[in-house]
Amino acid sequence: MKKRLNRMTPFLIFPLLLQTALANAESCEETLKRVETLYNNTVDSCRQDPASDCSGLLIRGTHRADPAKGQKWDVWNPSPKAKELGTFAASFMRADGISYEDPGMSTQNGYIITPRDLVRDPETPVHVYCAFPNDAWTDFRDDRGCGNNKNTAQTEAVCQAMAPPILSANAWVTHFTKFNNDIKQDQLQCGFNMRNPMSSKDRVDAFRNFMGARKVINTREFQTQTELRLGNPKDDELPILAFFYSDQRGLNDALANQRDYKNKTGKDRNIVKIDFPKTPTSKASFSCINTTPPPRNSSVTSTSNQAAGYDVPIRNSDRTPGRSRWCLPLAAVLSRMIRPTECLPSCTTNIKTISNGGSTASMAGHCAGKWFVIWQQPSTASLSGTSPSGTLNRRGRTSTKPRP
């Protein structure tokens, strides 16, 4: 009897694992909707709080550590410089003229931070300490990255503490444009303070002034990102909304970041593609694309085939007439060909088939927010799925500045 119970245990546990997957997994389409809603939300404030709490996208571009150079870090955790300052850098973009052409810092991938109003227990939100309408070289500033820049001869402070105080978008623009011919113009700007013990109204006004100033200079500074300093999270506790990539060069790093994040935190986060605006007056667009490559030991050679609907290209793609679902065999789950927490017992969407000659075929299905590729032969089937992972760093105008 004991042996029979031992054999039955996986079958008894499996439904519970499936319920957990259902409860915790968010489809890429659901993530995409949240990203688009935030980007297109152009409110002046989030009730009594700043607009950054419920609108726009907080973005951080990243670079992965290179073990060959002795580097070791997780892109979502504060860097040594960020730990020194007590804050890390991110940028803010929104559909109403707060835009830039790329993530900055010569990277094509990163992550989107969940804004305060969307964070749910047990995650903890991060708070905006100050906001600069243009990249401000904040790693060289004191006061948590919000104050004086050591590279300039004059003394900078947060805008509200400048002499005279800078308390409007127009006043900020007037101050900034005084340095139009100065190579250190970005370093000479001030940032709007948003920290306690400021009142909610003052914080709302500060972020409104930040947005207004950026809109005025957006056309001229389109090649440069905005810059915010946010309070450091505890290690592995940054509330990430999604990982992203902006072109094919960043896809592998986004996948690796997603995978590492899942392995380290146990949390699934989707990857979205951001097509940044091409002009100062155009908008960004967002998409969900299958990012699971074929198995490495496959005899199918990957070549471009966009008609298949895959971002990771495959060969000889076609739809199998009449096939609308592929049921994953429970035996495959229990034999650890897949992790049961990552997939449902059946897939019902977007099944595609590719032939490799003879009797071998390949099918791909979408289960509980994950894509799986199934390589099938007449009498056996194996299944593999990948969960991307990612790393990120900070944005800014292309330069040799270290990231915080």
Summary of the structure (lengths in Angstrom):
residues: 404
radius of gyration: 24.0
end to end distance: 60.2
largest distance: 84.8
contacts: 1308
relative contact order: 0.18
helix: 29%
strand: 20%
